[in-house]
Amino acid sequence: MTSLGAGLGLKPEHFEDAVRCGAEAMWFEVHAENYMGVGGPRRAWLEAIRREHPISLHGVSLSLAGAESLDGATLAALAALVRDLQPALVSEHLAWSRFGGDYLPDLLPFPRTRATLQEVCDHVAQVQDAIGRSIAIENPSHYLRLPGHELGEIEFLTAIARRTGCSLLLDLNNVHVSAVNTGTSASDYVDAFPVDLVSEVHLAGHRADPMHGDRLLIDSHDAPVAPVVWALFDRFVERAGPRPTLIERDAALPAFPVLMNERERAQRRLAPMEVTFA
């Protein structure tokens, strides 16, 4: 049995620190695509860390909301990685990034129609069949109001989980960024989110757009978690109880102890009870 409290996104700069980290209930998350190759120093480092702490795989390229079939090679590589690492959690984004065989360097939005819902559910089921376990689907960041929706976002996410047996990853920075950018309420979103379906929470930093300022927030992952996002986390934990919670930092990396300070801040909110996974 493995107890997961608060964890950190793992970057190569911090491999040595991660191996030596002795924090209780600690875990690390990596982007799956960075470790799909066979062998090499990164896989060796990840294996060393896995012997000390649980690992979570977070995907960024399956294009679950895309209109095209999933890429078979990517799916096979993910399945092999899951078999090798036996991660505590596996997750992916609710977005698309592939069209005509080309990958686009972004997680792109789509209209939440009933037809798209069925396509996403088919893709999620295909992934879960391939890797032999359930995955978690992350709520997206939004930068504008996209027309053509037939379903609300929470309704859409809930339907995916109910139909496929997947769980949900609640990214609270995404919630705040999206609420500011689209003129909605982040607290209402958190209060309405189906807590029984949440298997993981993400916390990250954001920045104001250089041109539009605070009217447009960018999900940059290059700054500390903002006070407003910590407040949303408190709101969620008060209603839902503890969930495995990740501090994400993908750019402008500080020293490992700085990230650990944020991690400990999250851990104090989750203590004294962590979520236990088989």
C-alpha positions as CSV (number, residue, x, y, z in Angstrom):
1,M,0.0,0.0,0.0
2,T,1.3,3.5,-0.9
3,S,0.3,6.7,0.9
4,L,0.4,9.8,-1.3
5,G,0.4,13.2,0.3
6,A,1.8,16.3,-1.5
7,G,4.3,15.7,-4.3
8,L,6.5,17.6,-6.8
9,G,6.8,17.7,-10.6
10,L,10.2,16.2,-11.3
11,K,12.7,17.8,-13.6
12,P,16.2,16.5,-14.5
13,E,17.9,19.4,-12.6
14,H,16.5,17.9,-9.3
15,F,17.1,14.2,-9.8
16,E,19.8,14.0,-7.2
17,D,17.8,16.0,-4.7
18,A,14.8,13.7,-5.4
19,V,16.7,10.5,-4.7
20,R,17.9,11.9,-1.3
21,C,14.5,13.3,-0.3
22,G,13.2,11.7,2.8
23,A,9.9,13.5,3.2
24,E,7.0,11.4,4.4
25,A,4.2,10.7,1.8
26,M,6.3,12.2,-0.9
27,W,5.9,11.4,-4.6
28,F,7.0,12.7,-7.9
29,E,5.3,13.3,-11.2
30,V,6.9,13.3,-14.7
31,H,5.7,13.9,-18.2
32,A,5.4,10.5,-19.7
33,E,6.7,11.5,-23.1
34,N,10.1,12.4,-21.7
35,Y,10.7,8.8,-20.6
36,M,9.2,6.7,-23.4
37,G,12.6,5.8,-24.9
38,V,14.2,2.5,-23.8
39,G,17.3,2.8,-21.6
40,G,19.5,5.9,-21.2
41,P,20.5,8.0,-18.2
42,R,17.0,9.5,-17.6
43,R,15.3,6.1,-17.4
44,A,18.1,5.0,-15.0
45,W,17.6,8.0,-12.8
46,L,13.8,7.6,-12.8
47,E,14.3,3.9,-11.8
48,A,16.5,5.0,-8.9
49,I,13.9,7.5,-7.7
50,R,11.1,5.0,-8.1
51,R,12.8,2.7,-5.6
52,E,12.5,5.5,-3.0
53,H,9.2,7.2,-3.9
54,P,6.0,6.6,-5.9
55,I,6.0,8.0,-9.4
56,S,3.1,9.4,-11.3
57,L,2.9,9.7,-15.1
58,H,1.3,12.8,-16.6
59,G,0.7,12.8,-20.4
60,V,0.6,15.8,-22.7
61,S,0.3,14.3,-26.2
62,L,-2.4,11.7,-26.5
63,S,-4.8,14.3,-28.0
64,L,-7.9,12.7,-26.3
65,A,-10.2,15.4,-27.6
66,G,-8.9,15.2,-31.2
67,A,-11.1,14.1,-34.1
68,E,-8.5,11.6,-35.3
69,S,-7.7,8.2,-33.9
70,L,-5.1,8.0,-31.2
71,D,-1.5,7.6,-32.4
72,G,-0.8,3.9,-32.0
73,A,2.9,4.3,-31.5
74,T,2.5,6.8,-28.7
75,L,-0.1,4.6,-27.0
76,A,2.1,1.5,-27.2
77,A,5.0,3.4,-25.7
78,L,2.9,4.7,-22.9
79,A,1.6,1.2,-22.2
80,A,5.2,-0.1,-22.1
81,L,6.2,2.7,-19.7
82,V,3.3,1.9,-17.4
83,R,4.3,-1.8,-17.3
84,D,7.9,-0.9,-16.5
85,L,7.3,1.8,-13.9
86,Q,4.0,0.7,-12.3
87,P,3.2,4.3,-11.5
88,A,0.9,5.2,-8.6
89,L,-1.2,7.5,-10.9
90,V,-1.6,8.1,-14.7
91,S,-3.2,11.2,-16.1
92,E,-3.8,13.1,-19.3
93,H,-5.3,16.4,-20.5
94,L,-8.7,17.1,-21.9
95,A,-7.5,18.7,-25.1
96,W,-6.3,18.0,-28.6
97,S,-2.9,18.5,-30.1
98,R,-2.7,16.3,-33.2
99,F,-4.2,16.8,-36.7
100,G,-3.2,15.3,-40.0
101,G,-0.4,13.4,-38.4
102,D,1.2,16.5,-37.1
103,Y,1.6,17.5,-33.4
104,L,1.0,21.1,-32.4
105,P,2.9,22.4,-29.4
106,D,-0.1,23.2,-27.3
107,L,-3.2,21.8,-25.5
108,L,-6.0,23.1,-27.7
109,P,-9.7,23.7,-26.9
110,F,-12.7,22.2,-28.5
111,P,-16.5,22.6,-28.5
112,R,-18.1,20.3,-25.8
113,T,-20.7,18.7,-28.0
114,R,-22.4,15.3,-27.4
115,A,-20.6,13.9,-30.5
116,T,-17.2,15.0,-29.1
117,L,-18.1,13.5,-25.7
118,Q,-18.5,10.1,-27.3
119,E,-15.2,10.5,-29.2
120,V,-13.4,11.4,-26.0
121,C,-15.0,8.5,-24.1
122,D,-13.9,6.1,-26.9
123,H,-10.3,7.5,-26.7
124,V,-10.2,7.2,-22.9
125,A,-11.5,3.7,-23.0
126,Q,-8.8,2.8,-25.6
127,V,-6.1,4.2,-23.4
128,Q,-7.3,2.4,-20.4
129,D,-7.6,-0.9,-22.3
130,A,-4.0,-0.5,-23.6
131,I,-2.4,0.3,-20.2
132,G,-4.6,-2.0,-18.2
133,R,-5.7,0.6,-15.6
134,S,-7.8,3.7,-15.2
135,I,-6.4,7.2,-15.9
136,A,-7.3,10.7,-14.6
137,I,-8.5,13.5,-16.9
138,E,-7.4,17.1,-16.2
139,N,-9.7,20.1,-16.6
140,P,-8.2,22.5,-19.1
141,S,-7.1,26.1,-19.0
142,H,-9.2,28.6,-21.2
143,Y,-8.1,31.8,-22.7
144,L,-11.3,32.8,-24.5
145,R,-14.9,31.9,-24.7
146,L,-15.3,29.2,-27.3
147,P,-18.7,29.0,-29.0
148,G,-20.6,25.8,-29.9
149,H,-20.7,24.1,-26.4
150,E,-23.7,21.9,-25.8
151,L,-22.5,20.8,-22.3
152,G,-20.9,22.6,-19.4
153,E,-17.3,21.7,-18.6
154,I,-18.1,19.9,-15.2
155,E,-21.0,18.1,-16.9
156,F,-18.7,17.0,-19.7
157,L,-15.9,15.8,-17.3
158,T,-18.4,14.0,-15.1
159,A,-19.9,12.2,-18.1
160,I,-16.5,11.0,-19.2
161,A,-15.7,9.6,-15.8
162,R,-19.1,8.0,-15.3
163,R,-19.0,6.3,-18.8
164,T,-15.4,5.2,-18.8
165,G,-14.6,4.6,-15.2
166,C,-11.7,7.1,-15.3
167,S,-11.1,9.6,-12.5
168,L,-10.6,13.4,-12.7
169,L,-7.5,15.5,-12.0
170,L,-8.6,18.9,-10.6
171,D,-6.0,21.6,-11.6
172,L,-6.9,24.5,-9.4
173,N,-4.6,26.9,-11.2
174,N,-6.4,26.1,-14.4
175,V,-9.7,26.8,-12.6
176,H,-8.5,30.3,-11.6
177,V,-6.9,31.2,-14.9
178,S,-10.0,30.1,-16.8
179,A,-12.3,32.0,-14.5
180,V,-10.4,35.2,-14.9
181,N,-10.1,34.8,-18.7
182,T,-13.7,33.9,-19.3
183,G,-15.5,36.0,-16.6
184,T,-16.7,33.1,-14.5
185,S,-16.5,32.1,-10.8
186,A,-13.6,29.9,-9.7
187,S,-15.2,29.3,-6.3
188,D,-18.5,28.2,-7.9
189,Y,-16.5,25.8,-10.2
190,V,-14.7,24.2,-7.2
191,D,-17.9,24.0,-5.2
192,A,-19.7,22.2,-8.1
193,F,-16.9,19.8,-8.9
194,P,-17.7,16.1,-8.3
195,V,-15.2,15.4,-5.4
196,D,-16.0,11.7,-5.4
197,L,-14.3,11.5,-8.9
198,V,-11.1,13.4,-8.0
199,S,-8.0,11.2,-7.7
200,E,-5.4,14.0,-7.9
201,V,-5.1,17.8,-7.5
202,H,-2.6,20.1,-9.2
203,L,-1.3,23.4,-7.9
204,A,0.8,25.7,-10.1
205,G,1.7,29.3,-10.8
206,H,0.6,31.7,-13.6
207,R,1.5,35.1,-15.0
208,A,-0.3,38.0,-16.5
209,D,-0.1,38.4,-20.3
210,P,2.5,41.0,-21.3
211,M,0.1,42.9,-23.5
212,H,-3.3,42.5,-21.7
213,G,-2.1,42.4,-18.1
214,D,-4.3,40.8,-15.5
215,R,-7.2,40.6,-17.8
216,L,-5.5,37.6,-19.5
217,L,-3.7,35.1,-17.3
218,I,-1.3,32.5,-18.7
219,D,-1.0,29.1,-17.2
220,S,2.8,29.4,-17.3
221,H,3.9,27.0,-14.5
222,D,6.9,29.3,-14.0
223,A,6.0,31.0,-10.7
224,P,5.0,30.1,-7.2
225,V,1.4,29.0,-6.5
226,A,-0.6,32.2,-6.1
227,P,-2.5,33.1,-2.9
228,V,-5.9,32.9,-4.7
229,V,-5.0,29.3,-5.8
230,W,-4.0,28.3,-2.3
231,A,-7.4,29.7,-1.2
232,L,-9.2,27.5,-3.8
233,F,-7.2,24.5,-2.5
234,D,-8.3,25.2,1.1
235,R,-11.9,25.4,-0.2
236,F,-11.6,22.1,-2.0
237,V,-9.9,20.2,0.9
238,E,-12.4,21.5,3.4
239,R,-15.2,20.0,1.3
240,A,-13.6,16.9,-0.2
241,G,-10.9,15.9,2.3
242,P,-7.3,15.2,1.2
243,R,-6.3,14.1,-2.3
244,P,-2.8,13.4,-3.7
245,T,-1.6,17.0,-4.5
246,L,1.1,18.0,-6.9
247,I,3.1,21.3,-7.0
248,E,3.9,21.8,-10.7
249,R,6.8,23.9,-11.9
250,D,7.9,23.6,-15.5
251,A,10.0,26.7,-16.1
252,A,12.1,29.2,-14.2
253,L,13.0,26.4,-11.8
254,P,14.1,27.5,-8.3
255,A,16.3,25.4,-6.1
256,F,14.8,22.2,-4.8
257,P,14.4,23.5,-1.2
258,V,12.2,26.3,-2.5
259,L,9.9,23.8,-4.2
260,M,9.9,21.7,-1.0
261,N,8.7,24.7,1.0
262,E,5.7,24.9,-1.3
263,R,5.3,21.1,-1.1
264,E,5.3,21.3,2.7
265,R,2.7,24.1,2.6
266,A,0.4,21.7,0.7
267,Q,1.3,18.8,2.9
268,R,0.2,20.7,6.1
269,R,-3.2,21.2,4.5
270,L,-3.5,17.5,3.8
271,A,-2.2,16.2,7.2
272,P,-2.8,14.2,9.3
273,M,-4.4,11.9,6.7
274,E,-3.2,11.0,3.2
275,V,-4.9,9.1,0.5
276,T,-3.9,5.4,0.3
277,F,-3.5,3.6,-3.0
278,A,-3.0,-0.2,-3.6
